[in-house]
Amino acid sequence: MLRATWRGILAHKLRLLLSGVAVILGVAFVAGSYVFTDTLDRAFTGLTSGAVGDVIVRADGGSGGPGAGAGGTRTVPDSLVRELAAVPGAARADGRITTFGTYVVGKDGKLVGSNGPPGIAVSYSDGPAANGVSTAALDRGRWPTASGEVLLDANTAARAGYRLGDTVPIVTAGARPRVELTLVGTADFAGTSLVGASIVMLDPRQAQELYLEGADAWSQVWVSAAPGTSQEALKTAVAAALPPGFEAATGDATAARAASRIDEALSFVTTFLLVFAGVALTVGAFLIVNTFSILVAQRSRELALLRAIGASRRQVARTVLVEAGVVGLVGSTLGIGLGILLAIGIRAVFGRVGLDLGSTELVLRPRTVVVALVVGVLVTLVAAYLPARRAGRVPPVAAMRDDAASTEGGLRGRLVTGAVLLVAGVVGMAGGLAGWGSEPTYVLGVGTFGVLVGTALLSPVLGRPVLAVLGLVFRRSFGAVGRMAEQNARRNPRRTGATASALMIGVSLVTLMSVLGASAKASIDKSLAEDVVADYVISSVVGQGFSATVTDAAEKVSGVQEVVRVRAARLDIAGDRELVTGVDPAAVVRVARPVVLTGSLADLGDSGVALSGTYAADHGLAVGSSVEVDFAGDVVKAPVVATYTPDAVLQSDVTMSLAAFDALGVPPTDRTAYVVASPGADRAALRAGLDRAVADLPTVTVADQAQYAAEQRKPIDQLLFIVYALLGLAVVIAVLGIVNTLALSVVERIREIGLLRAVGLSRRQLRTMLRLESVLIAVLGAVLGVVLGLVFAVALQRSLADDGIDVLSIPWLQLAGFVALSGVVGVLAAVWPGRRAARLDVLKAIATQ
């Protein structure tokens, strides 16, 4: 039996190859996802480990390290640095300033590294990082030792086009939004990739002037351990010497916490990529089921002969499973290799949006290999299980008939299972929309999956109306050839439905994302049109605050009646980190129309908070309650004075007044500024004046309502582009399924094709017949996919209505384009099977048994 199995594999190399390709592509996505995310993890681990000292001292509650905003943390006085250097076990102590939000302007006038990765500014120190590791290796030039000098990381200097001695413009969110410094050196930091971040190193005094308003202080102090002193021992000694209001932490613990936060923040990348890997494997499973079902049907006489000479049902079924196992193992192995190439491609794509991992070696962990092999082989074996069972049921007497053929069995069991899953899925979707369970979105997701699988199983029945309409069109357009194409598609509804279902999955997800994307953009447009009444909007292109001096300059432009500034900061609200919006309660209502549910925003004062209705309900809060607000160690009891519905201006769940921000010491940086023109003002002159106010700051833009809406829609288009590219893999696998089905059906129908050719069917007509059959299958999958995608999108949009996507927008022309494109895909998928069928020798085909 083993010998017969190997001969069967060798005899069907081409047929099994297409199934193997589905496994290769699906496993490649799994392996590539893990390789890329592991590489990303290594890069960030190296970066964080080089950004801490043996012991770090900072003000109690201050963030101190990466992420500290300009002026946004309590400082450590320089006098304390000298005291810490004398602590037993300390080799030295160095004051440090580290802050985000500082960017380099390249020679082309554009920002370097602003598309997501941070712009980091640090003060120069020759002190080592934790465990004696050097924080940077000088590449060219020298370190900055005087005000007016700057050192850049080598990658940023190259991207910006600067050489030693050049004047480098630097933009910040501080009181001096733009400074020009002389480049004196370049360096490699932390001995690893900076993951697209740019690093600006300044003379310590220069850093104090820019970020601490000239104070003789630091955002944190690194204490280096003397030889033979552990970090824990040094931390204990340092903590004993600290006055109240300061805290000490070991470098290893700090780096571990930073790495953990980064891993948590980036976990969505792994989930995002693995979701698409699952889609690819699911589509591939349909192709594998189809392939082995057809192979079993075609080899019925061969399998019956094995039964006739003594093979048991179990042995015959095992033969098919062994073939599937070989396909899965070989395909998974090749998929791992392709996954590494795919990870390189993903790295290049993310590099284009700023996440640069070019200098980090790819990481292939044993876990990746094991998971990829197990997933690939397991999916293949599960997909081949039912065809293998059918193979074992082939009766020995079938070997004695010339027309031996194994029917694929009735559809009753398939239809019953599909109906049950469809009904259960509908119930799950309804439950998710009704808010069942602690996570209704998960309930909705499980219900969606049930509907998807149930529809796939019911596709032989659900597809009949589509085939009938297309068949009518083909009969009238192509005559007898169109009729034969329709009959061929109807001949085996199980096979046609399974092949169409593979494409249906990909199209349904593309439709889902298209409708959600269109709805999100329509919701943005509606929100801006209804909620914002300003004439112009000043905003940041890097998603961070900008200097308040920019807003001050805008207020002085001729023709400006009022500028309403909005700020944002991360504060601890009742122990949870939340994004908090800061506004002037009296002014914000003149540029926005906030929907206040209870209380009044006018009562915010210098200590109150307003909460979104959802946030208040989830946390059991109401007007009259109080919450603890913590920023940089200052904790205040804030009364809840209002609840509201978030909108385009009050975007977060928590809102406070600008006076409250000032009282807490939140940095005076604006996130957005809304400009109201004076009645009768010259709009062209006003716009020109506003543009001049931000001309030197590439981090800040001025836009009218339409332009601002377009800016808000741009990230959605970028996300959709990435999603479409990833879903393209599932569509490619589905196309392979159509090619495979047609190719195998040609083999199955060799004698029939020979007879058709003998009675006058030309080669061109034969190719047309197969082409139309392919189009029927592709369009059937597309129609089912569009319908399902619409159902899923409407359900998901309704579930997200409270999160801002409250407008349903269906891009009908785009969906029609998907169906038309699927027809083109059907034409292309039939090229190779059609050419192969047309080349058959008529006499040999007729003589085929």
N, C-alpha and C positions, 0 to 999 in steps of 0.2 A: 504493500500500500504506500509506503514511503517513496519507493521508486516511482510508482505511478503518479504520486503527487508532484514529484519534481519534474517528471515529464510533462505533466499538465501545465505546470508553471512555465516551462521552457516553450511549450507549444502555444502559449497565449501571452507572449511577452508584450506585444503591442497593446493588447486589450487591457492588460494589467498596468501598463505604463501610465495610462490616463488616470486610473484610480490612484496610482502611486504619486502622481503629480498633485492630486488633491491633498494627500497626506503630507507631502513635502511642503506645500504652501501653508497649510494650517499649522504644522509643527514649526515652520520657520517663523511664524508670527509669535508663537509661544516662546521659542528660544530667543528670538530677537528682542522681545519685550523684556525678558529677564536680563539678557546681556546688557541692554541699554540702561535699564534702571540700576543694575549693579555697578555699572561704570559711573553712572551719575552719583551713586552713593559713595564710591571710592573718591571721586573728585571732591565732594563736599566734606567728607571725613578728613581728607588731607588739608583742605582749606581751613576747617575749624580747628584742627589740632595745631596748626601753625599760627593761630590768632589768639593764643592765650599764654600767660606766663605760668610759673610753678604755683604761685598763689596770687589771686587777684583781689584787690581791695577796692571797694567802691562805697559810695554813700548808700545807707540802708534804704532799699526800695528802688534805687536808681538802676536803670538798665545797663548803663556803663559801657557795654560792648557794641558789637555790630548792631545797628538798628537805632542807636541813640541819635535823636534828632538834635539839630543845632540849638543849644541852650535848653534842651529838653530833659536834662538829668541833673541831679544834685552833683556837685563837684567835690573833689578831694583837694584840700589846700596843699601847696607845695611844701609847707613846713612839715606836714605829716610824712611826706616822702623821705625826708632826711631821717626822721625818727625810725621809720620802718627799715631803713638800710642798716641800722644798728641792732636790729633784733637778733638774738642768738640763732644761728643756723641760716641766716640770710647772707648771700654773697653780695647782693646789691638790690636796689629798688629804683624803678624808673617810672616817672609819670607818663601817662599815655592819653592821647585824645583820638578817639575813633568815632566817626559819624558817617551816616549815609546821606544821599541827596546831593552829592558833589559830582559834577560831570565835566568832562573835557570837551571843548568845542574844537572840532577838527579844522584843518586848513580849508575845507570846503564849506565851512560855516555850519555844519551839522553836528549833532551830539554823537559822541562815541559811547556805545554800550548802553543805550537808553531803552532798548526794547525788552524790558523785563529785568535783566540782571542789574544789580545795584551799582551806583557810583560811590565808592568808599574813599574817604579822606582819613589819613592817619598822620600823626606827628612822628617825626624821625627820632629814633632811639637806637643805639647800638646794643641795647640789652637783648639777651636771648629769649626765645619762647620757652615753653615748658620742656623739661628734660634736656635743656641745653641746646635745643634745636634752633638753628638760625631762622629768623622770620623772612629774610630776603637775601638773595645773592646778587651783588652788584654786577650788572651786565656791561654798562658803559658809563663813562663819566665818573661822578662822585655823588656823595650824599648831600642833601640840602642842609646848609649850616647857617643861613642868614635869611632874613625876610626878603621876599621877592624871588626866592628860588623854589623850584619844584622838581620832584623826581616822579616819573611815571613807570608803571609796569611796562615791560618791553612790548607786549602785545598791543596795549592801548597806544603807545607812542607810534608803533608801526601803522596801526589803523588810522590814526589821526594825521599821519604824514609829517611828524615833527622829528627834527634832529637836534643834537646838542647845541645850545645857544639860541634856539628859536624861542619866540615869545608864545606862551601857551595861554589862551583864554580859559578861565575856570568859572563855571556858574554854580552858585550855591543857593540855599534857601534862607541864608542868614541876612543880616542887615546890609551886608555888601553883596548884592546878588551876582556881581561879575568882577573878577580881578584878573589881571594879566601878569603872569609870572615867567621867569626865565628857566628853561629846561636845562638842568645841570647833570642829569643822570637818568638811566633806566635800570630796572632790576627785575629779577624773577622772584615772585613771592611764594612762600610756603612750600616751595619745591614741587608744586603740582599745578594743575589747571585752575584758573580762577573762575571757571564756569561762566565766562563772558563778562564777569564783573570788571570794572576799571578801578585802579587804585592810584590815588594821588597822595604822595608823601610830601609833607611840608616841614619847614623848620618849626620847632616847637613854639617859638614866640609868635610866628605867623599864624599857626593853628589856633593859639589862644585868642589872637585878635579877631580871627574870622568866626570862631565858634563859641568862645566864652567871653566875648565882649572885652577882651584884654585882661581878664582876671588871671592872677598868678596861681592857677589851679589846673586840675586834670580831671578827665572823666573817669579815670581809673588808674590804679597803680599796680605794676607787675613787680612782685618780689621774687627774685631768683634764689634758688636753694644752693647752699654751699655743698661741696662734695660730701657725700655720706649722710646728708639730711633728706628725709623723705618729704613729699608734699604734705602729708598729713601732719607730720611733726612741725613743719614750718608753719602750716596753717594755725595750729594750736598756739604757737609762740606769737604769731602775728595777731591773732584774735585777742590774746591777753593784753597786747600793747595798744589796741585800738580804743579811742574814746567813744562815747555813745554816739549813735547815728551812723556808724560805719560797719561794714560786714566784710568777711574774708571767705574765699572759696578756693578749693584746689583747682589747678588748671585742668587736670584730667576730668574732674566732675563737671566743670564748666563746659569743656569740649564735648563731653558725652551728652549733656543737656542740649547743647546747640545742635549736635548731630541728630538727636532724637526729634527735636522740633522740625528740623529740615526734613527728616524722613517722613514725619507725619504730614508735613505740608506737601511733600512730593508723592505721597502714596497714591494720589489721584492719577499720577502719570502711569504707574503700574496698572492700576485698575482700568484706566482708560484703554491702554494698549491690550490688556488681557481680554477685555470685553470683545474687541475686534478679533482677537485670536479665537475666542469661543465662537463668534459668528462664522469665521472661516472654517473652523472644524465642523460646525453644524452643517454648513452647506456641503462641505466635503463628504460628510457622512451620507447625505442623499446620493451623491455621485457613487460612493462605494456600494451602497445598497443596490442601486440601479445596475452597476457593473456586474456584481456577483449574481443578481437575479437573472440577468440576461445570459450570463455564462452558464448558469445551472440549466436554464431552459434550452440553450443550444447544445449542451453536453448530456442531455437526458439519455440518449442511447448509450453513450460511453459509460455513464454512471449506472445504467440498468445492466450493462454487461458485467460491470464489477459486482453488482448484486447477484447476477446469475451465476458467477463463478465462485461465490461464497462470501463476498464482503458483506458485513452487517450494515444496518442503517447507521450505527454509530461510526463505523469506519468511513463510510462515504461522507457523512457530515463532517467528520474530522478532516477529511481530505480538503474540503472547501475551506475550513477554518485554518488549516496549515498554510494554504495559499494566501489567505488573508493576513495571517501572522507574518509571513515573509514580506508581503507588500507593506505592511505596517512597519516592520523593523527596518527594511531598506529605506522606505520613504522617510521614516523618522530620523534615521542617521543622516541622510542627505539633507533633511530639513534643518538639522542643527547647523550644518555647514552654511546653508542658505540663510539661516537666522543670523549668523555672524555678519554676513554681507548686508542683511536687512538692518541690523543694528547700526552698521556704518552709515547706511542711507538715512535712518532715523536721526542719527547724530548730526548728519549734514543738514537735514531739514530744521532741527531745533537750533542748529548753529546760525541759520539764516534769520531766526527771530531773536538771536542774542544769547542763547544758552550754548556757549562754545566749549566743547569737550575735545577739541582737536588734539590737545597735548596729553590727554589722559588715555592710557592703554585700555583696550577693551577687556572686560572681566568675564571669563567663562568659568563659572563655579560648577562643581560636581552636581549640585542641586539642579542646575539648569539642564544638564545632560539627562539626569534621571527623570525629571518631570517631563521633558520633551519626549523621551523614549516611551515612558509609561503612557502618556496621553495619546501619542500617535498610535501605538500598538493597540491600546485599549479601545479607542474610538473605531479603529478598523475592525477589530474582532466583534465588537458590539454591532456594528453596521452589517457585518457579514453573517451574523448569527441566524437570522430568519432565512436567508437564502440557503445556508448550510442545512437547516432543518428540512427545508423543502427538497434539498438534494437527497437526503436520507430516505425520503418517502417515495422516490422513483421506483415503481414496481419492476421486478426482474423481467416480467413478460414483455415490457416495453421494448426490450432489446430485440425481440423477434419481429417487430413491426417496422416497415420501411418509413412510415411517417411518424416515427417516435418523436414525441415532443412533450415536454413537461409544461403543463399549464401552471400558471402562477397562483391558482386557487381563487376562490371567490373573494368578493370585496366585503362580505358581511362583517367579519371580525374587524377589519380595518375601519369600516364606516361606523360601527358601534363605538370603537375606541375613540375615533375622531370626534364623534358627536358628544361623548362624555367629556373629553378634554375641552371641547369648544364651549359647552355649557358651563363647566367649572371655571374656565377662563373668563367668561363673561361675568359670572358671579364675583370672581376675584377682582376684576376691573371695577365693577359696581361698588364692591366693598372698599376698594382703595379710594374711590372718589367720595364715598360716604364717610371716610375717616376711620375705618376699622383698624384696630390694633394700635400699638405705640408708634409704628412706622407705616402709615398708610401708603407711602410711596412704594415700599417693598411689596405690599399686598397688590398694588396696582401692577408692579413689574412681574410678579409671579402670574397674575391673571393674564397679562399680555402674552407671556410665554406660552401659557396654555392655549390661548386663542390661536397663536401662531402655529403651534404643532397640530392642534385640532384641525385648522384649516388645511394644513399640508396633507393630513391623512384623508380629509374629505375632498381634496382637490379633484379626484376622478369624477365626482358628482357635481361639485360647484363649478367646474370648468366646462360642463356641457353647453350652457348657454353661450359662452364665449366662443367655443369651437363651432357652434351652430351658426352664429353670426358671421364669423370669419369664413366658415365653409361656404356659406351662401355667396359671399363676396368673391371667393376664389373660383367657385363654379361658374359664376357669370363672367369673370375676367379671364379665366384660363381653361374653361371647358372641362374636358375629361381629365386633364392633368390635375386641375384643381380639385376635382372630385376624388381622385385617387389619393391626393395628399391628405385631404380631410379624413378619408376612410382609414388611411394608415395611422393617423393620429388617434382616431377613435378605436382602432383595433385592440390596443392594449391600454385601457384607461389607467391602470395602475402605473405603468411605466411612464406614460405621458404626464400623469399628475406628479409623479416623483421628480421627473426632470424639470417640469415647470416650477415645482415648489422650491428647488434650489435657487432659481432666479427670483422667485417670489420673496424669499427672505431678504436678499440684498436690496431689491427694489422697495420693499416695505420700509426698511430702515432708512434708505435714502429719502423716501417720501416723508417719513416721520421727521427727519432732520430738516428737510426743506420747509415743511409747514411750520415747525417750531421756530426755525430761523426767521421766516417771514412774519410769524406772529410776534416774535420778540422785537423785530425792527418796527413793526406797526405799533406795538405797545410803547416803544420809545418815542416814536413820532407823536402819538396821542398824548403821552404824559408831558412831553415838552410843550406841545401846543396848548394843553389845558392848564398846566401847572406853572409855566414860566411866562412872565409878561415883560421881561427885560428886552432891550433892543440888541445888546451885545453881551457875550459871555467871555470872560477871561479865564482860561483854565490851563492846567499843566498837561504836557504831553507824556510825562513819565509816571503819572499816577501818584505823585507826591506833592507836597505843598511847595509854594513858591514864596519868595520874600514879600513881606507886607509892604515894602517900599514900592513894589510894582503897582499895587493897588493904590497907594498914596499918589503915585505919579498919574494914574488914570483919573483920579478925582480932580486933578488940576487941568485936565484937557478941556479946551474950550468946547462948549456945547453939551457937556455932561451935567445932568441935573443931580444924579445920585449914583453912587456905587455901593452895592450891598455885598459885603464879603461873607463868605462861608468857610469855616475851618473844620478840620477833622483831626482826631487823635485817638490812639488806642489807650483806653483806660480800663482798669479793673472795676467792673460793676458787679457788686455782690459776689466777688470772688472769681468771676469769669471775665476773660479778656474780650472787650467789645469795641467796635468802631463807634465813636461818639461824634456827632455833628455839633459844631458850635455856630450859633447865629445871634444876630441882634434881633430880639423878638419884635421890636417895634418896626424895624426896617424890612425884615424878611417878608412880611405880609404885603409889602408894596411891589415885590417882584415875583411872588409866588402865591398860590392859592391853597395853602395846606388845609387838609380835611381834619379838623379837630373833633375827636369823638367825645371826650369828656374834659372838663377843666378848661384852662386857658393858657396859651403860650406866653401871654403877657405876664404871668405870675412866675416865670422862670427866675427872675432876679439874678443874684450872684451866687446862688447855691442850689436852685431847684433843677429837677430833671423832668423831661417829657419822654414817654415811652410809646412805642408803636402798640396798637391794640393787641396784636398777636403776641408780642413779647410780654406785655403785661399779663395777658391771660395765661400764658405758659408758665409764668413765674409767680402767679397768684398775687399780683400787685394791682393797685388801683390808686386813684387820686386820694391823697391823704396818707398813703403808705410812705415808707422811706427806704432808701437803699444806701449801701456803703459805696463810695466812689474813691478809688485809690489811684493816685498818679505819683510815681517816683517816691513812694513812701509816705506821702501826705494822704491821710484817710479822713474823709468828711462824711457826715450823715446828710444825704440829700433828699428832700421831700419830693414825692411825685406830684407834680402840679397839673399834668395834662396827659392825655393819650391821643394818638393821631394815626392816620394812615400814611405810610411812607410814600413819597412822590419823587419827582425829579430833583427837588432841592433838598428836602429832608429825607435823604436816602437810607439812613441807618435806622436801627431800632431804638437808639437813645439820642436825645438832643439836649444840649445845655446852652447857656448863654455865653457870649464872648467874655462877659465879665467873670463868669464862673471859670472859664478857661484861664483867664489872667490870674485869678486868685489861686488856682492850682499850680501855676507855673508852666502851663502848656506853651510850647514855643509859638511866638506870634507869626506863624506862617499860614498863608491863605491857601485853601484848596481850590476855590472857585470864587469869581467876583462877577456880579451881575450889574451891567451898566444900563442906566435909564437916561435916554436923551432928553434934553430940554425941549419944550414945545417950539417948533419952528427952527430947530437947529439944522445946520447944513450937514446932512448925513455923511457926505463924501469927506468933508473936512474933519468931521468927528472921527470917522473910521481911520483916516490917515493919522490923526493925532494919537489914537489908541495904538496903532501899529508902531508908531515911533516910540511909544512908551515901553514897548516890549522888544524893540528891534535888536537889542544886544543880547537877548535871552532866548536861545532856541528851545528852552524848556517850557516856554509859555506861548500860548497862541490867543489871538482875538478872533472870534467868530460871531456871525449873526445866527439867528435861530436855525435857519436851514443848514448852515455849515456846521453848527454845533451838533445838530441831529445826525448829520453824516459822520462826524467824528465818533459819535456814540455807536453808530451802526457798524463801523469798520471792524472792531474786534469780532463781531458776530460773523461777518463775512470771512475773516481769517480762520475762525474755528470751523466753519462749514467747509472751507477748502480742505483743511486737514482731515475732517471726517469723511468727505467724499473720496479723498485719496486712499484712506484706509479701507473704506467700504468697497473701493474698486477691486481689492483683492478677492472679496467674496463674489463679486460679479464675474471676475475672471474664472474662478472655480466653477461657477454656474454655467458659464459658456463652455468650459471643458466638459461639463456634464452633458450639454446638448450635443457637442461633437462626439462624445463617447457613445451616447445613445444612438445617434444616427449611424456611426461607424459600425457598431455592433448589430444594429438592425439590418444594415446592408449585408453583413455576413449571414445573418439569420434568414434573409430573403433572397439569397443568391439565385436559387432556382426560379423563384417568382420573377426576379428581375430579368433572368435569361428568357423566360417565356414572354414577358412584355416586350423585350427587344425583338424576339422572333416574330411577333405579330405586328411589328411596325413602329414601336415606340423608339424615337430617335434618342441619341445620346443627350442632345440638348433638352429634350422633353424630360428625360430621366433626371437630369440635374435640376431642372425647374421643379419637378415633383418633390425631390428631396429638399430643395430650398424652401418651397412653400410649407412642407411639413415642419421644417426647422422654425420658420417664422410663426407658424401656429403655436408651437410649444413656447417660443420666446414671448410672444404677445400674451399668451395665456398667463404665463408667470408674471409678466409686467402688470396686467390688469388686476390679477389677484393681489399683487404686491401694492399697487397704488390704493386699492380699496382698503386693504388691511392697514397700510400706513396712515391713511386718512383717519380711520377709526382710532388707531393708537394716538395719533397726534391730537385729535380733538379731546380724547380722554386726558392725555398728559397736560394739554394746555389748560383744561378746566382745573386740574389739580394744582397747577402753578399760578392760577389767577391771583391768589393772595400774595404771591411773591413777585408780582410786577408784570407777568405775561397775561394781561387781561383782555387782549384783543386777539381774536382768531382770524388769521389771514391765510387764505389758501392760494398758492401760486398756480392757478389752473394751467396756464401756458407751459410752465415748467414741468408739471406733471404729464401733460400731453406729450411734451418732448421726451420724457422718460419712456413712454410707451413707444413712440416713434423710433427712439434710439434702440430699444429692445428689438424692434423689427429689423433694424440694420444689423444688430448683433446676430439675429437668427440667420440672416443672409450670409454673413461671414462664417458662422459656425458650420454651414452646410458646404463650404467650398471644398474642403479635403474629402469628406465622405462622398460628395457628388462626383468629384473627379475619379475617386477610386471605383465607384459603382459604374461609371461610364466606360472604364477601361476593361471591365470584365469581358472575357471571351464568351460569346453567346452559347456556343455548343457546350463548352465546359460547364457553364452555369446551369444549363438545362439538365446536364448529366449529374449534377451535384445531388447527393442524397441528404 
